Amino acid sequence: MTTIIVLIFILGYSAIAFEHTIRINKAASALLTGVLCWTVYILFAPNKEIVSEELTHHLGELSGILFFLLGAMTIVELIDAHEGFDIITTRITQTDKRKLLWIIALITFFLSALLDNLTTTIVVVSLLRKLIKDDNVRLLFVGIVVIAANAGGAWSPIGDVTTTMLWIGGQITAVNIIKMLFMPSVVCLIVPLIYLSFKLKGSIDKPGILRKLYKPTLSKKQQTTIFFSGVIVLLLVPVFKTVTHLPPFMGMLIGLSLLWIITEIIHGDKDIEDKHSLSVVHALRKIDTPSILFFLGILVAIASLQSIGILTISAQWLSSTLKSDSIIVLTIGLLSAIVDNVPLVAAVQGMYNLNHYSTDHFFWEFLAYCTGTGGSALIIGSAAGVAAMGIEKIGFFWYLKKISFLALLGYFAGAMVYLFQHWWIG
């Protein structure tokens, strides 16, 4: 049974990794893998009721992550529908390459911490297409955006799916992860920026006059209200969890409901057609549902490996072979550049429980940093990278040649800062 499940998982994971080659959406592969793993498990199990109870238990934990993502993605779509992000983008008028690089990178870094690295990458890359005419220069900026988005998401409990998973799982707390990972994440971005600043010269050529296109039924006041309401809601999610001790997805859902009420009040006097495109209902239809189903499928598959004990055996092998927590986590971080960091973190959560490493332990903090930033080393190593690749058609080997070295510089520099910081604080 164990061999069959592991084989199914490997085949399914391979299908996910080679999604563009086989032309099958990774969500379909993940769902099929997850269901087949549990099907084999229950067919070979002597007590099928226990297996069903295990699945129900795992699904209860996973639903928190899925509902959190659902709420966050809907809020972002609603802000975008009201063109709220243009409040930031229209204020960027710099043409000097070096200065613009730093501006874009820092905006991406902090915006990623507030929203998430995937959404931020999509927004900023779309902005760059309006700002930079030269393809080669723009692609270089896009590569830095991927590094900045992943670095920015690593230190925020809502900035990266893996950090969110660790937060929801109780391995880290919001305040502590911000305190401990902010400086390493800054260094992870600053080092590539400094290196690249010596390479860039001159000014950018804009593709044309930037024009702001407002919807005829949308006022400036409404645009600003929804933007700041959405950002405040996202910022208050960690506060809600700290005060109430309820799971983070509850804070996200109450935030979504409040924003839903605000939009209904604001657009109450509009006709049905204009109101529809600015409503939460419309935003719910536009969110990336396949991504949510992908997370469900891969996390369910990981849960099956946890239930049959494979993850425990893997943890014991890692510990006995590498012997150092620092080296183990650094290795896992680099592996996240080859495979998706979501299942990697899910696997590690199954390998090491809170009895092994308590909440806010060095291991969990360092894991959040490494898996959040290690994926920048390859274009397929993170959701931000995959999004950028899809929008700009970035080649795998182009990224490997131009960006991977910069990403690794930042990754190891930030890791050294974290290790020194941990040693200094004790």
N, C-alpha and C positions, 0 to 999 in steps of 0.2 A: 504493500500500500504506500509506504513512505517513498519508495523509488518512483512509483507512478506519479504521485503528487508533485514531487520535485521535478520530474521530467516535464509535466504539464506546465509548471511554473516557468521553467527555463524556456520552453517553446513559446509560451505566452509573452514572456519578457523580451525574447528575441523579436517577436512580431511587433511589439511596442517600439523597440529600438530602431527597427528597420521599417517604420511606418511609411516613409516616403518611397521606399524601394518597392514594397509589396502593394502599396496603394490601398491599404486598409486602415481606417481610422483607429488610433490607439485606444479609444474608448471601447470600441467593439471587441478588440483583442483583450483588454483588461477585464471587461465584464464576463467574457467567455472563460477566461482563465480562472477568475474568482469562483464562478459557479461550478466549473468542472472540478476544481480542487476540493470543494466541499462535497460534491456529488460522490467522488471517489472515496473520500473520508467516511461518509455516512454509509456507503454500500459495504465497506469492509469492516465497519465498527460493530462489535458485538452488542453494544447498547446504543441504539439509535436515538433514544430520548436525551441522553447526555450530550450527544453531538448537536442536536437541535438547540439545547439549552446553551451550549457554548457559542453557537452562531448568533443566537438572540442576544447574548451578553456582549459579544464583539460588536454587533450592529448597533446596540445602544450607545456604545462609546464612539463609534464612527459617525453616527448621525449628528453629533455635536459639531464635528468638523464640517460636514456637508451643509448643515443649516447655516453655519457661520459663513461659509463661502457664498452660499445662495444670497444671504442678506447683504454681504459686502459688495458682491458683483452687481446686485440690483441698485444699491445706492450709487455706485460709480456710474452705472448706465444712466441713472436719473440725472445726475450732475451733468453728464455729457449731453443728454437730450436738451438740457437748458443752456448748453454752451458755456457752462461754468468754468471750464478749464481755460477758456480764452481770456479770462481775467489775468491769468499768469502769462500766457503765450504772447499776447499783444504788447506786452511791456518789454519784450526782448528786441532791442534795436542794434545791439553790438555787431560789428562786422569783422573786427580783428580776430583772427583764428584762435590765438592763445586765450584771449579774454573770453571769447564765446565758448570755448571748450570748458573753461572753468565754470562759467555761468550755467551751461547746460548740465554739466556733471553734478554740480551742487544742488541745482533744482531737482534733478532726478534722484539724488541721494535722499533728500529730505521728503520729497513727494512720495517716494517708495515706502518710507517709514510710515507715512500717514495713510496711504492707500494700500498698495501691494506692488511687488516688483513687476508682475505681468501687466497690470493695467497702466502703470507708470511708463513702462517701455513702449506700449502701444501709443500712448498720448504723446510722448516726447519724440519718438521716431516719426510720427505723423507731422509734428511741428518742424522737424529738421528737413522734411521734404519741401516745406514752404520757405525755409530759410537758406538752404545751401543748394546751389545749382550743380556744382562739380560732383560727380558720382563718387570718385575716389575719396575726396575729402569728407563727403557725407557719410560714407561707409565707415571711415575711421572714427567719426563722431559717434556713429551708431554702436560701434564696438565698445567705446568708453561708456555709452549709456547702459549697455548690458552689465558692465562691471559695476557702475554706480548704482544701478537698480538692485543688483544682488547684494552689494555691500550695505545699501540703505535698508533693505528688507531684513537683513540678518539681526540687527540690534533692536528691532521693533517687534512686539508680540503679534502685531497685525500686518507686518510688512512682507512676510514670506510664509508660504504654506507650512514649511517644515518647522519654523519657529512657532507658528500658531499651533501646530500639532503637539509640540513639546509643552507649550503653555497650557493647552486644554488638557493634556495628559497629566499635568501636575508636576512635570520634571523641572520646570522653571517658573518663576514669578515675573510679572510684568516690570515692576520697578527694578528688580535686581538685574534682569537681562539688559535693560537699557543702560544701567550704570556700568556693568561689566563689559559690554560689547560695543559701546559707542566709540570709544577711542580706537580699538583694533579695527573697527569697520571704517573709520575715518582714514586711518593709515592705509588700509587696503585700497582705498580710492586715491588718496593723495600721492602715493608713490608712483603709480602709473601716470598720473597727471603731470607730475614733475618731470618724469622721463620724457613724456611725449611733448611737453612744452618746449624742450630743446630742439625738437624735430620740426615743429610747425613754424611757418613764417607767412607773413602777408595777410591779406584780407580775403574774406569769402565773397563769392559772386552770388547774388540772390537770383532766383529764377524769374522774378517779376515783382510787381507791386503787390504787397500783401493787402488783401481786402477782407474786411470783416463782414460776414454774411449772417445777419440776424433773421430769425423767423419773424414774420410780420406781426404775429400775435404775442411776441415775447418782449417784455420791457426790460430795461437795464436793472430796475429794482428787483424784478422777479428772478432774473439771472443771478444776481448777487445773493439774494435771499436763499435760493436753493443751494448755491455753491457753499456758502458759509455754514448753512444748516447741515449739509451733508458732511463737511469736514469736521464740524463740532461733534456730530453724532459718532463718527468713527473714532475721534479722539477720546470720547467719553466711555467707550466700551471697556478699556482696562480699568477705569475708575469704577464703573458699575460692578465689575467682577470683584474688585477689592472691597467695596462697601457691602455688597449683598452676599458675596461668596457663592453666587449662582454661576453656572458655566458661562463662558464668554458668548456662546451663541444666543443666550437669552438677552444679553445686552445689545447684541447686533439686531435681534428681531424687534426689540422694543424701540430701538433707534429707527429701524425701517418703518415701523408703524407710525411713529411721530412724523417722519418725513412724508409718509403717505398722506397723513392728515393735513400737513402744511400745503402740499401740492393741491389737494382737493379744495382747500379754502382759497388758495391763490387763483386757481383756474375755474372756480365755481361759476363764473358768469360767461365763460367761453362756450362756443357751440361745440357739439360732440366731436366733430372732426379735428378741430384745433386742440381740444382738450385731450383727445386720445393719444396723440404723439408725445405729449408731455406728462403722461400719467405713469404711475408705478406699474399698472397692468401692462402697458406697452414695454416698459423697461424689463419686466419679468420675461417677456417673450424674446427680448434681444440678448439676454445674458447667454454666456457660453455654457449651455447645458451639457454638451459632450465632455467638457473638462470636469464637471461635477461627477458625471457618470464614470469617467476615467478614474478619478480618485476613489470612488466607491468600489469599482472592480478591483483595482490594484490593492487597496487596503483590505478588502475581504480576502483576497488571495494570500496576502501576508499573514492575515489572522489564521488561516488554515495551517500555514507553516509553524506558527506559534503554538497552535493547539496540538500538533503532532510532535512537538519537541525539537524540531530542526533548529530553530533559532537559539535555543539553549545550548545545543551542541556546538553551533557556530561561535557563540560567545566564548565558550570554553576553549575552542581552538584558537581564536584570536588572542585571548588572554595568555594562553600557554606558549604561543608562538612569538608574539610581539612583546609581551610582558610589560609594556609601558602604555598607560592610558593615553598619553600625549601622542605617541606614534600610532596607536590604534585609531584615534580620532582623526589625525592628519591623513591617514590612509583612507578612511571612510570618506573624508572630504574630497580627496582626489578621485575616488571612485564615483562620486556624484557628478563628475564631469563626463563620465562614460555612460552611466545609467542615470535615470531620473532620481532626484534626491528625495522625493516623496516616499517611494517604497523603501529606500535605504533607511530613512529615519524611522519609518514604521517598523522595519526589521530590527533596528537597534533598540527601539522601545520594547520590542518583544524579547530581545536578547537579555537586556539588563533592566531589572525592575527597580522600584523605589526602595526596596530593601537592600539592594546592592549599592545603588547610588541615590542618596536622598535628594529632595528638592533643592535646587540651586547648587548642586554639587559641581565642582570643577568640570567633571566629565560632560554633564548636560550643557553647561555654558559653552564649552569649547566645541561640542558637537553642533550647537546652533550656529556658531560662527563658521566652522569648517564646511558644513553641508550647505550653508547659505551662500558662501562665497566661492567654494571650490568648483561649482558648476560653471563659473565664468571661463574656465580654462578651455572649454570647447563650446562651439556654437550650439550643440545639441545637449549641453549639460545642464540647462536650466530652462524654465518656462519663459523667462525674459529673452534668452538667446533664441529659442525656437520661434517666438513671436517676431523678433527682429529679422530672423532669417526668412520668415514668411512674407513680411512686408517689403523688405528690400532685396529679396532673392540673394542673400549672402551665401557664397560658396563655403563649404566645409574647410577646404584647404586654404582659401583666402584668409579666413578667420584664424586658422592655425598659424599661418605665417605672420599676420599683422597684429593680432590681438592676444593670442595665447600666452606669449612671453610676458606681456604687460600684466595680464591677469594673474599669472603665477608669481610675478614679482610682488604684486599687492597681496596675494593670498599668504605667502610666507612672511612678508613684512608684518601684516596684521596678526598672524599667528604668534610671531615672536613678541610683539607688543602685548598680546594677551597673556602669554606665558610669563613675561617679565612682570606684568601688572599683578597676576595671580601670586607670583612669588613675593612681590613687594607687599601686597596687602595681607597675604597669608591666608 
